[in-house]
Amino acid sequence: MMTYILDLISEIRFTYIVDILIIAFVFYKVLGFIKETRAEQLVKGFLIILIVSKLSEWAKLYAVNYVLQSTFTIGLIALVILFQPELRKALEHLGRSQIFLMTNRKNTLDDLNKSINEIVDAAGVMSRKKIGALIVIERTTGINDIIETGTVVDAKISADLLMNIFYPKSPLHDGAVVIKNNRLMAAGCLLPLSANKYISKELGTRHRAAMGMTESSDAMIVIVSEETGHISMAVEGKLQRFLDSKTLKELMITTLCQEKEMKVGGDEDV
């Protein structure tokens, strides 16, 4: 027995181990991605069909096996069609991997610090005056398709400009502004509404649009409620509400500064 085990071990090559580890890692990431989503239940259903199909083949139930095999084949095609948004999100998540990020940053630390301060200043004033706002900040996922739905501005970010755009009588106040590379690229943009049925009923269209945008991209979104004046931040499909200016600034710094060594200076109140 020991000889057999030693012979078996001697046949194992390093490439075999790497091969198994890669497959295990892929399965682990896929299972983590579909956990607690609609896809999880569908995958369970396909596994059941596959198991029953193999059992019917073993039991020589040919008619049952044929039906199950056909169902499984058609189901794989249906999976791609039904879960196209989830598959797109998964591919975007893969594309945002650090492997593909450029090492040279377009924006300096000072530019980022100034942009954050201007956005936080504007959000604070609009919160006190109960002026609704929706500010989208692009990170690694390109959102040019959203920019194209609005009016191109391509201006330097300033609190005054943001407040003028969202002033209730402004023609662009109903849409979102998009910030890209520390430039206010467009205003009056349309965002996709979230289809999440678990979102609180008390949240309005702005919050649902922000959630929908963060579900399809890694953008960070600042929301100011027109009804209550409360400031919220949405990122990665999660919404943080009832923020003050100081907390908003801290969250923006944490979210936008991806590198650990990149610290935004200036702790003054905004």
C-alpha positions as CSV (number, residue, x, y, z in Angstrom):
1,M,0.0,0.0,0.0
2,M,2.8,2.4,0.9
3,T,4.6,1.6,-2.3
4,Y,1.5,2.4,-4.3
5,I,1.1,5.8,-2.5
6,L,4.8,6.7,-3.1
7,D,4.4,5.8,-6.7
8,L,1.3,7.9,-7.0
9,I,3.0,10.9,-5.3
10,S,6.0,10.5,-7.7
11,E,3.7,10.9,-10.6
12,I,2.4,14.2,-9.4
13,R,3.9,17.1,-11.2
14,F,4.1,20.7,-10.2
15,T,1.9,21.7,-13.1
16,Y,-0.8,19.4,-11.9
17,I,-0.9,21.2,-8.5
18,V,-1.0,24.6,-10.2
19,D,-3.8,23.4,-12.5
20,I,-5.9,22.3,-9.5
21,L,-5.2,25.5,-7.5
22,I,-6.3,27.7,-10.4
23,I,-9.5,25.7,-10.9
24,A,-10.2,25.8,-7.2
25,F,-9.6,29.6,-7.1
26,V,-11.9,30.2,-10.0
27,F,-14.7,28.1,-8.4
28,Y,-14.2,30.0,-5.1
29,K,-14.5,33.4,-6.8
30,V,-17.5,32.4,-8.8
31,L,-19.3,31.0,-5.7
32,G,-18.5,34.2,-3.8
33,F,-19.8,36.3,-6.7
34,I,-23.1,34.6,-7.0
35,K,-23.7,34.2,-3.3
36,E,-27.0,35.7,-2.2
37,T,-28.0,36.6,-5.7
38,R,-30.7,35.4,-8.1
39,A,-28.0,33.4,-9.9
40,E,-27.4,31.3,-6.8
41,Q,-30.8,29.7,-6.9
42,L,-30.6,29.0,-10.6
43,V,-27.2,27.4,-10.2
44,K,-28.7,25.1,-7.5
45,G,-31.4,24.2,-9.9
46,F,-29.0,23.3,-12.6
47,L,-26.9,21.1,-10.2
48,I,-30.1,19.2,-9.2
49,I,-30.9,18.6,-12.9
50,L,-27.4,17.4,-13.5
51,I,-27.4,15.0,-10.6
52,V,-30.8,13.6,-11.5
53,S,-29.7,13.3,-15.1
54,K,-26.7,11.2,-14.1
55,L,-28.8,9.0,-11.8
56,S,-31.3,8.4,-14.6
57,E,-28.4,7.4,-16.9
58,W,-27.1,5.0,-14.2
59,A,-30.7,3.6,-13.8
60,K,-31.1,3.3,-17.6
61,L,-34.1,5.6,-17.6
62,Y,-33.4,6.7,-21.2
63,A,-36.5,8.8,-21.8
64,V,-36.0,10.7,-18.5
65,N,-32.3,11.1,-19.2
66,Y,-33.0,12.5,-22.7
67,V,-35.4,15.1,-21.4
68,L,-33.1,16.2,-18.6
69,Q,-30.1,16.4,-20.9
70,S,-32.1,18.5,-23.3
71,T,-33.3,20.8,-20.5
72,F,-29.8,21.2,-19.2
73,T,-28.5,22.2,-22.7
74,I,-31.3,24.7,-23.3
75,G,-31.0,26.0,-19.7
76,L,-27.3,27.0,-20.3
77,I,-28.4,29.2,-23.2
78,A,-31.2,30.7,-21.1
79,L,-28.7,31.3,-18.3
80,V,-26.6,33.6,-20.5
81,I,-29.7,35.5,-21.7
82,L,-31.5,35.9,-18.3
83,F,-28.4,36.8,-16.4
84,Q,-26.7,39.1,-18.9
85,P,-26.5,42.0,-16.3
86,E,-24.8,39.7,-13.8
87,L,-22.4,38.4,-16.3
88,R,-21.5,41.9,-17.5
89,K,-20.9,42.9,-13.9
90,A,-18.7,39.9,-13.3
91,L,-16.6,40.7,-16.4
92,E,-16.4,44.4,-15.3
93,H,-15.2,43.3,-11.9
94,L,-12.5,41.2,-13.6
95,G,-11.5,44.1,-15.7
96,R,-11.1,46.3,-12.6
97,S,-8.6,43.9,-11.2
98,Q,-5.3,45.5,-10.0
99,I,-3.5,43.6,-12.8
100,F,-5.1,45.8,-15.4
101,L,-4.9,49.1,-13.6
102,M,-2.4,51.6,-14.9
103,T,0.5,52.3,-12.6
104,N,0.7,56.0,-13.5
105,R,-2.2,58.1,-12.2
106,K,-3.6,60.9,-14.2
107,N,-4.6,62.9,-11.2
108,T,-2.3,64.2,-8.6
109,L,-3.0,64.0,-4.9
110,D,-3.5,67.8,-4.7
111,D,-6.1,67.7,-7.5
112,L,-8.0,64.9,-5.8
113,N,-7.9,66.7,-2.5
114,K,-9.3,69.9,-4.1
115,S,-12.1,68.0,-5.9
116,I,-13.2,66.3,-2.7
117,N,-13.2,69.5,-0.8
118,E,-15.3,71.3,-3.5
119,I,-17.8,68.4,-3.6
120,V,-18.1,68.2,0.2
121,D,-18.6,72.0,0.4
122,A,-21.3,71.9,-2.2
123,A,-23.0,69.0,-0.6
124,G,-23.0,70.7,2.8
125,V,-24.6,73.9,1.5
126,M,-27.2,72.0,-0.6
127,S,-28.0,69.9,2.4
128,R,-28.8,72.9,4.5
129,K,-30.8,74.5,1.8
130,K,-32.5,71.2,0.9
131,I,-31.4,71.3,-2.7
132,G,-31.5,67.8,-4.3
133,A,-28.2,66.7,-5.9
134,L,-26.8,63.6,-7.6
135,I,-23.0,63.6,-8.2
136,V,-21.4,60.6,-9.9
137,I,-17.6,60.2,-9.6
138,E,-16.1,57.8,-12.1
139,R,-13.4,55.4,-10.7
140,T,-12.1,52.6,-12.9
141,T,-15.2,51.6,-14.9
142,G,-15.7,53.9,-17.8
143,I,-19.1,55.5,-17.9
144,N,-19.0,57.5,-21.1
145,D,-22.4,56.0,-22.1
146,I,-23.9,57.9,-19.1
147,I,-22.0,61.1,-20.0
148,E,-23.6,60.9,-23.5
149,T,-27.1,61.1,-22.0
150,G,-26.4,64.6,-20.6
151,T,-25.0,68.0,-21.6
152,V,-21.3,68.2,-21.9
153,V,-19.7,70.7,-19.5
154,D,-16.0,69.7,-19.2
155,A,-15.3,72.3,-16.5
156,K,-13.1,72.6,-13.4
157,I,-14.9,71.3,-10.3
158,S,-16.1,74.0,-8.0
159,A,-18.7,74.2,-5.2
160,D,-20.4,77.2,-6.9
161,L,-20.7,75.4,-10.2
162,L,-22.3,72.3,-8.6
163,M,-24.7,74.5,-6.7
164,N,-25.7,76.4,-9.8
165,I,-26.3,73.2,-11.7
166,F,-28.6,71.8,-9.0
167,Y,-30.4,75.0,-8.3
168,P,-34.1,74.1,-8.7
169,K,-34.7,76.5,-11.6
170,S,-31.7,75.3,-13.5
171,P,-32.6,73.3,-16.7
172,L,-30.1,70.6,-15.7
173,H,-31.0,70.2,-12.0
174,D,-33.1,67.0,-12.4
175,G,-30.3,64.8,-13.8
176,A,-26.9,63.8,-12.4
177,V,-23.5,65.4,-12.9
178,V,-20.6,63.1,-13.9
179,I,-17.1,63.8,-12.7
180,K,-14.2,62.1,-14.5
181,N,-10.5,62.7,-14.1
182,N,-11.1,65.6,-11.7
183,R,-13.3,67.4,-14.3
184,L,-17.0,68.0,-14.3
185,M,-17.7,66.3,-17.6
186,A,-21.5,66.5,-18.0
187,A,-24.7,67.5,-16.3
188,G,-28.3,66.4,-16.6
189,C,-27.3,62.8,-17.1
190,L,-29.7,59.9,-16.8
191,L,-28.8,57.0,-14.6
192,P,-30.3,53.5,-14.6
193,L,-32.8,52.8,-11.8
194,S,-32.1,49.9,-9.4
195,A,-34.3,46.8,-9.8
196,N,-33.5,45.8,-6.2
197,K,-36.9,45.1,-4.6
198,Y,-35.4,45.3,-1.1
199,I,-34.6,49.0,-1.3
200,S,-36.5,51.0,1.3
201,K,-39.8,52.4,0.0
202,E,-39.0,55.8,1.6
203,L,-36.1,56.3,-0.8
204,G,-36.9,58.4,-3.9
205,T,-35.8,58.3,-7.5
206,R,-32.4,59.9,-6.8
207,H,-31.4,57.2,-4.4
208,R,-32.7,54.4,-6.6
209,A,-30.8,55.9,-9.6
210,A,-27.6,56.1,-7.5
211,M,-28.1,52.4,-6.4
212,G,-28.7,51.3,-10.0
213,M,-25.5,53.1,-11.1
214,T,-23.4,51.5,-8.5
215,E,-24.8,48.1,-9.3
216,S,-23.5,48.3,-12.9
217,S,-20.2,50.1,-12.2
218,D,-17.8,51.0,-9.5
219,A,-18.7,54.6,-9.5
220,M,-19.0,56.5,-6.3
221,I,-22.1,58.7,-6.0
222,V,-23.0,61.5,-3.6
223,I,-26.7,62.1,-3.0
224,V,-28.4,65.1,-1.4
225,S,-32.1,64.6,-0.6
226,E,-34.4,67.4,-1.8
227,E,-37.1,66.4,0.8
228,T,-34.9,66.0,3.9
229,G,-31.6,67.5,3.0
230,H,-29.8,64.3,4.2
231,I,-26.5,63.5,2.5
232,S,-25.9,59.9,1.4
233,M,-23.1,58.1,-0.5
234,A,-23.6,55.0,-2.7
235,V,-20.8,52.7,-3.8
236,E,-20.6,49.0,-4.8
237,G,-24.4,48.7,-4.5
238,K,-24.4,49.9,-0.9
239,L,-25.9,53.1,0.5
240,Q,-24.7,55.0,3.5
241,R,-27.1,57.6,4.7
242,F,-27.4,60.5,7.2
243,L,-23.8,61.7,6.6
244,D,-22.4,65.0,7.7
245,S,-19.7,66.9,5.8
246,K,-16.8,65.5,7.9
247,T,-17.9,61.9,7.5
248,L,-18.6,62.3,3.8
249,K,-15.1,63.6,3.3
250,E,-13.6,60.7,5.2
251,L,-15.6,58.2,3.1
252,M,-14.7,59.9,-0.1
253,I,-11.0,59.8,0.7
254,T,-11.2,56.1,1.7
255,T,-13.0,55.2,-1.4
256,L,-11.2,57.3,-4.0
257,C,-7.6,56.8,-2.7
258,Q,-7.1,53.2,-3.7
259,E,-3.4,52.9,-2.9
260,K,-2.7,52.6,0.8
261,E,0.3,54.9,0.7
262,M,-1.8,57.6,-1.0
263,K,-3.1,59.9,1.8
264,V,-5.0,63.1,1.2
265,G,-3.6,65.9,3.3
266,G,-5.5,68.6,5.1
267,D,-7.8,67.8,8.0
268,E,-9.5,71.2,8.1
269,D,-13.2,71.2,8.5
270,V,-15.2,71.6,5.3
